[in-house]
Amino acid sequence: MATVLMSGIRKEFGSTVALSDFTLEIESGELICLLGPSGCGKTTALRVLAGFEKPDAGTVIVGGEDITSLPTAKRNFGMVFQEYSLFPNMTGRANVEFALKLRKAGSAERKETVDRLLTITGLTEHADKFPHQMSGGQRQRVALARALASQPRVLLLDEPLSALDAKVRDSLREEIRRVQREVGVTTLFVTHDQHEALAIADRVGVMSNGRLEQLDPPRALYERPASAFVAGFVGTVNRLPAEPEGDRWRVLNRSVSAQATMQGAHLAVIRPEQLMIDPDASGDATVTEVTFLGPLTRVVVKSSGQSLIADLLTSEFGGVNVGDQVRVRLRDDVTDVVLIEA
């Protein structure tokens, strides 16, 4: 296992700045997800760490060693990409063993390592199948096992699940996390899927325009977004006016605590699950959508020209219908809010 420090990285492609003063530290054995929209620089950051791209400025240090100029082949990293890149004429076992043969590992070591990785990744019964005989999830697990076979210092995963259907993706996501913890390898995972990032990572880094907007554990990122961009990109959010009231703030006619770090007008970041909808014939909001989601019911209302989204426990749902007048309020257990600039 190794720590990773990418410091002051800048990378340009012609007139396009892909990374600007990008700094990221990954602790030994930690799984970090880089999350962001297309073109934000997350894949470029991974490629710089892998050695596929040379930074125009900055340093890459792994395990205390400056590897900024070290060729990819000498970094001893494991890599898993969206494309499985398996050898079609080799069985699953042979694909995993290939990395060990390159290292000139002995036959006994190869067998022990491959058997262990096939067991860890749940591939034992599929070991003798060729890639075309496997499902997409099985092929991706072979790619993961092969990446781990050489005991890499760092594991890199670039959108490894995006080609899979939703059910397989969810299952394999859990498998990757379990294997990563069992092996203990330092890991950088790149994705555009926020649910994937929040579910799998120790910490999530949200990127925008080549910069790291925020790096925090998933819950902190969701509950305490550091900017308007992060608040809007991670999860669903309502932006409501917040009026100062002494050392507190008034949101939806409730006095709540909040910390304002900027001057001027503010908006409160309110998640759908923090709102309650009460049927009220004299209410100032009109129901425009009602969607049953199993344990939750999503209600969209229009109030003062603004659409608001509330996620209610179905067991608490008051049974309002489209067109009904309602009143929107903060749930009783919401006592503090996050503020962003208006």
ABEGO torsion letter per residue (X at the ends): XBBBBBBGBBBBBEABBABBGBBBBBBBGBBBBBBEBBGAGAAAAAAAAAGABBBABEBBBBGGBBAAABBAAAAGBBBBBABAGBBAABBAAAAAAAAAAAAGBBAAAAAAAAAAAAAAAGAAAAAABBAAABBAAAAAAAAAAAAAAAGBABBBBBGAAAABBAAAAAAAAAAAAAAAAAAGBBBBBBBABAAAAAAABABBBBBBGGBBABBBBAAAAAABBABAAAAAABEBBBBBBBBBBEABBBBGGBBBBBBBABBEBBBBBBBAAABBBBBBAABABBBABBBBAEABBBBBBBBGGBBBBBBBBAAABAGBBBGBBBBBBBBAABABBBBBBX
